[in-house]
Amino acid sequence: MRFPENFMLGATTAAHQVEGNNIHSDCWAQEQMKHSSYLEPSLDAIDHYHRYEEDIRLLAQAGLNTYRFSIEWARIEPEEGRFDEGEAEHYRRMIRCCRENGVEPMVCMHHFSSPKWLISKGGWEAEETVEYFRRYCAWVMERLGGELTYVCTINEANMRLQMSHVMAKYMRQAQAASGSLQVGVNLEAMMAQMEEANREAAQVFGLPEGQQPQTFQTPCTPEGDQIIIRAHEAARDAMKAVCPHLKVGITLSLHDFQALPGGEAELEKRWADEFTHYLPALEGDDFVGVQNYTRQLVGPEGSVSVPAGADVTSMGHEFYPEALAHVIRRVAKDYHGDIIVTENGVAAEDDVQRVRFIRRALDGVEDCIAEGIPVRGYLHWTLLDNFEWQKAYSVKFGLIAVDRATQKRTSKLSLAYLGSQR
Ligand code: BGC
């Protein structure tokens, strides 16, 4: 056996990306906009809402023992304060389906999408969101907590902060470049279009003109980052108060930062932002969810692009599965509790590429365990080809292919390969 007896080997999905018809969410509202930045709307996605039994069966039959999926807040509380018992029952059926198939369910309470009403009330920059999130999590655990062990509060709690860095860098580059344009680009018209898009967004969410919706997929202020941290802590404490047996953690998107000559100080800054400044909030947690997709080279001025000639995935990431073990080791230096890899994967049309990625990533996990690092599980992103947010259905991360015209599932070789690695 490659891994310890009770090692969790499985796959992850997120509600909005697979369920379909998440009509009360902020993402759905944005997808329908005239000025939408989504390539396509999610619509019925891959209909996991109705087909979860088949999907969980395929996962179990391949030999996997854990399924991480998210509970959709916008279904549970479609309007502020109106909680839907029927939707809680839906997730209870999913949990039971996992158990019947010998699969450990791990739920995530928030995976990027939020109820539309929450965004209308200020979203992830409003202090009240802490209490709204706590109340929703407690409500769900009062019903489902008895049937669960593992719960993640917020997926990639550091994602908004990462976005603010990327946006700041992008704006600096755009400003520097705009003076040097020699082509007939109509910057005024582009700006006018952006303003129109902003006006539409404010209107859709019922916000005053000039105010932008603060969804989980927008850059945050330092205060917004603190709101996420407090939402995590409040939700964790409330869920554990309802069900003390629960093992609760957060998940973080973590790059394998590698310094180029002179980039060491910048690397430390990036790692502090991405990981160490969250450490105090993790103190009451039972595990940390590590999510990694690639490495990131860092020079004195910050991140640099993928090296010339490198193998690149269809997301534009460098194909670099070794990044996972590097990140696990760095996390273990600062965090001494259990580590679960809650996401790791590759966008690839060619499934052989995925098998290669999994093999090399798992080799690294195995080494980390041999070194004494408490890695308790590896959950691959993702079980099925699905709705990749603004890139819609254009990239494929799945272990199972889905024909969206018929919703027919076809397991890929990588599913069997991953399942055989226990
Ligand atoms: C997110 C997923 C996303 C994946 C691939 C992760 O950061 O949690 O929702 O689909 O990356 O881009």
Boltz pocket constraint, residues with backbone or C-beta under 6 A from the ligand:
constraints:
  - pocket:
      binder: B
      contacts: [[A, 14], [A, 155], [A, 156], [A, 253], [A, 291], [A, 343], [A, 381], [A, 387], [A, 388], [A, 389], [A, 397]]
      max_distance: 6.0
